Amino acid sequence: MKAIKIFAITGSTRKNSSNFKILKHISAHIKPNFEVEIFEDLDRIPHFNSDLDTENPPEEINLLRNKIIGADGIIICTPEYVFSLPGSLKNALEWCVSTTIFSNKKVGLITASASGEMGHEQLLLIMKTLEAKFDDNTQLLIQGIRGKIDAEGKIINEGTEVALQNFINNFENQFL
Ligand SMILES: Cc1cc2nc3c(=O)[nH]c(=O)nc-3n(C[C@H](O)[C@H](O)[C@H](O)COP(=O)(O)O)c2cc1C
């Protein structure tokens, strides 16, 4: 059976990121016919500049766009920074505005943060604007994340574990 390719982006670039650990958790718990690649080069994406958004954009942009184009689905898992999306994630998404690469693309959207409400709302609005395909079953806000995951990436809160498993099941079901 052909693997279903998922390209996963975390909005946190720090080493011990809870959001990165959540993506690892998803990779470990999603059905074996799904292949999850976690993007680790978000901090290498140049600052968006319309003047560079030409037929020949920077190489890193071609690489990112091709990963999105080649994936059957995308998962974004991000913290909220100062009531919004982390700048590096928003920057990467800005590079997608002039394209249609997210149009009708199946996406799963998670904000895992201390609070995260406003950042999550903005993430949904941005991805809706990019015409990505998601609904209430494929988006999730996890608040108080630092107390819900341990250093090894184990989910230590039962409600969060269930919510994440429901998210994974709903995300998978889109590909049935
Ligand atoms: C620059 C900065 C701004 C932050 N602003 C917010 C915020 O507005 N809302 C919030 O819920 N958490 C905020 N936080 C806390 C993050 O939610 C928390 O550090 C989270 O664990 C980061 O995710 P990570 O573990 O994947 O890096 C902020 C953290 C940083 C470093």
Ligand as a Chemical Component Dictionary entry (heavy atoms), coordinates in Angstrom:
data_LIG
# 
_chem_comp.id                   LIG 
_chem_comp.type                 NON-POLYMER 
_chem_comp.pdbx_formal_charge   0 
_chem_comp.three_letter_code    LIG 
# 
loop_
_chem_comp_atom.comp_id 
_chem_comp_atom.atom_id 
_chem_comp_atom.alt_atom_id 
_chem_comp_atom.type_symbol 
_chem_comp_atom.charge 
_chem_comp_atom.model_Cartn_x 
_chem_comp_atom.model_Cartn_y 
_chem_comp_atom.model_Cartn_z 
_chem_comp_atom.pdbx_ordinal 
LIG C1  C1  C 0 8.596 35.039 23.053 1  
LIG C2  C2  C 0 7.536 34.255 23.762 2  
LIG C3  C3  C 0 6.246 34.741 23.819 3  
LIG C4  C4  C 0 5.242 33.992 24.415 4  
LIG N1  N1  N 0 3.969 34.463 24.390 5  
LIG C5  C5  C 0 2.962 33.650 24.785 6  
LIG C6  C6  C 0 1.611 34.040 24.600 7  
LIG O1  O1  O 0 1.280 35.112 24.147 8  
LIG N2  N2  N 0 0.660 33.145 24.946 9  
LIG C7  C7  C 0 0.947 31.897 25.447 10 
LIG O2  O2  O 0 0.051 31.112 25.644 11 
LIG N3  N3  N 0 2.218 31.547 25.671 12 
LIG C8  C8  C 0 3.233 32.374 25.349 13 
LIG N4  N4  N 0 4.528 31.986 25.531 14 
LIG C9  C9  C 0 4.810 30.748 26.290 15 
LIG C10 C10 C 0 4.727 29.518 25.386 16 
LIG O3  O3  O 0 3.391 29.126 25.269 17 
LIG C11 C11 C 0 5.484 28.363 26.027 18 
LIG O4  O4  O 0 6.808 28.752 26.217 19 
LIG C12 C12 C 0 5.405 27.107 25.176 20 
LIG O5  O5  O 0 5.860 26.028 25.915 21 
LIG C13 C13 C 0 6.249 27.238 23.942 22 
LIG O6  O6  O 0 6.121 26.100 23.131 23 
LIG P1  P1  P 0 7.338 25.123 22.917 24 
LIG O7  O7  O 0 7.525 24.357 24.208 25 
LIG O8  O8  O 0 6.909 24.228 21.804 26 
LIG O9  O9  O 0 8.548 25.941 22.576 27 
LIG C14 C14 C 0 5.554 32.744 25.001 28 
LIG C15 C15 C 0 6.875 32.272 24.966 29 
LIG C16 C16 C 0 7.845 33.004 24.362 30 
LIG C17 C17 C 0 9.263 32.452 24.292 31 
# 
loop_
_chem_comp_bond.comp_id 
_chem_comp_bond.atom_id_1 
_chem_comp_bond.atom_id_2 
_chem_comp_bond.value_order 
_chem_comp_bond.pdbx_ordinal 
LIG C1  C2  SING 1  
LIG C2  C3  SING 2  
LIG C2  C16 DOUB 3  
LIG C3  C4  DOUB 4  
LIG C4  N1  SING 5  
LIG C4  C14 SING 6  
LIG N1  C5  DOUB 7  
LIG C5  C6  SING 8  
LIG C5  C8  SING 9  
LIG C6  O1  DOUB 10 
LIG C6  N2  SING 11 
LIG N2  C7  SING 12 
LIG C7  O2  DOUB 13 
LIG C7  N3  SING 14 
LIG N3  C8  DOUB 15 
LIG C8  N4  SING 16 
LIG N4  C9  SING 17 
LIG N4  C14 SING 18 
LIG C9  C10 SING 19 
LIG C10 O3  SING 20 
LIG C10 C11 SING 21 
LIG C11 O4  SING 22 
LIG C11 C12 SING 23 
LIG C12 O5  SING 24 
LIG C12 C13 SING 25 
LIG C13 O6  SING 26 
LIG O6  P1  SING 27 
LIG P1  O7  DOUB 28 
LIG P1  O8  SING 29 
LIG P1  O9  SING 30 
LIG C14 C15 DOUB 31 
LIG C15 C16 SING 32 
LIG C16 C17 SING 33 
# 
